Amino acid sequence: MTDGPVTPTVAPPPAARAAVTALRDRGWTLATAESLTAGLLAATIADVPGASAVLRGGLIVYATELKHDLAGVSREILDEYGAVSAETARELARGAAARCGADVGVGLTGVAGPDPQEGRPVGTVFLGLVVPGRGPWSVPLRVDGDRSRIRRAACTAALEQVVAAATGEMDR
């Protein structure tokens, strides 16, 4: 037992450090619109020293109506494709960048469980991205595990995609 406070040592994941470095080196800023991750991606990036040079902000759009109200996803997209879709993920990314004045937008939506949503099984994730010089795109993911693992895996995949886009690896 100690007499004073204990400070645990928790390092940000390597993917978060790589994303901050790649964005900073490229001169790009980042914003997120997160549904299933509920801010976990932005918080993970914020754990990296120097993140303030690249992280503009984020939107937590857990409720479907907030995807429209805060991130600007059209009602038509939500009605036709659903809250958990590639189309919604792309619009979340676009909305995050626009609303927060960032170069890069990341949108995350999916089903963390315990029950399916909109006919989509648990572990279904859609990651949307938008970067300068390229229109929005989405990446479908399938993740096994519990809620925590699904959410963490979605964040890691998003960070890896950001690094690939910022370093030009995606263009090779």
N, C-alpha and C positions, 0 to 999 in steps of 0.2 A: 504494500500500500504506500502511496506517496502523499506528501503534504500539499502538493499543488496540482494544478490541472495537468492532465496527460494529453499530449498532442499526438494523435495517430498520424502515421505517415501513409498517405494514399496518393499514388502517382496517377496522373491521367493516362488513359490507354494510349499505346503507341500510335494508333490510327488517328486519335485526336491531335496529338502533337504533330504528326505528319500533315494533317489537314491545315492546321494553323500555319505551319511553315510554308506549305505549298501556296496557300492563299496569299500570305504576306509577300512571298517572292514574286507572285504574279501581279500583286497590287490590287487584288480583288477583295471585296467585302462579301459577307454571307448573312442570310436571314433564313429562318425556318418557319414552316407552318406544320405543326405536329398534331396528329390525332392520336393514334395508338401509343405513341411515345410520350405524349403529354409534357413536352418540354425537356425530356431526357437528353435529346441530341444537343440542344442549345446549352444545357447545363454541363454536359460532357466537354463541349468545346470551351466553355468558360472556365473549366478546371485547368486549362493550359495557361501557364504564364505568357503574357503577351497577346492573349486572345482579344483584348479590347482593340487591337489594331485591325482585326478582321470581322469580328462578330458585331453586326448591327442590331440584331434583336430577333424576336421570334413571336409567333402567334400560337397559342394553344387552342386548338379547334376540335376538342373532343366531341362536342355535341354537333350533330349534322347541320343544324341551322347556323352555327358559327362558321362553318366552312364557307357558307355564302356571305354571312354578315361581316365577318372579319377578313377572310382571305379572298373574297370575291369570286368564289366558285359559282358559276351560273346555276340557277335552279334547274335549267334544262339538263345540264350535265348530271346533277344530283338525281333528277327524276329518271333520266334515261339509263344511266350507268350505275348509279348508287354511290354511297359515301365511300365504299371500299372498291375502288376501281383504278385502273391505269389513268383514265381520263381525269378523275378527281385529283390524283397525285400530281399530275402535270399542272393542273390549275392551282393547286396549293403552292407548288413551287413558284409559279408565275406570280401569284398573289403575295407570297412572302417577300419576294424581291421588290415588287412594286410598292407594297405598303410600307416596307422598312427602308426603302432607298438603297438596296444592296445590289451588287453585281451578280451574285449567285443566289439562287433560291432553291431550297430543298423542301419537298413536301413528303410527309409520311402518313400513310393510312393503312389500316389492316385490322386483323382480327386476332386479339391476344387471348381470347377465351374467357371463361370456360366454354361458352356456347358459340356455335356458328352465327354469322351475321349476314343478312341479305343473301342467304344461300351459299356463302363463302365459308370454307372450313377454317377452323382454328389454325393459325400459322400462315395464313395468306397475308402477304404484305405487298404494298405497292409503294415504290420510291420514285418520286418525281424530281427532276432537276431542270434548272435553266441556268445557262452561263452566257457571258457575252459572245456574240457571234454565232450562236446556235439556238434554235428553237427548243422549247421544252420537250423532254422525253421522259419516259418512265421505264423502270426496271421492275419486273415482277419477282418476288421472292417467295420461297416456301421454307418455313422455319419450323422445326420440331422442337417441342419442349413446353415448359410452363410459361406463364405470362411474362415473368421476368426475363427468361432466356429469349423469348420472341422479341421483346422490346429492345433488349441489349443488342441482339443480332441485327435488328433493323437499323439501329444507330451505327453499328460497325460497318454495315454495308453502305450506308449513306456517306460515312467518312471516307471509305475507300473510293467511292464514286467521285467525291469532291476532289480527292487527291489526283485521281486519274484525269479528271477534266482540267484541273489547274496546272498539272505538269505536262499536259499535252499527250499523255500516254494513251488516252482514248482515241486520239487522232491518228495513231500509228497503225 
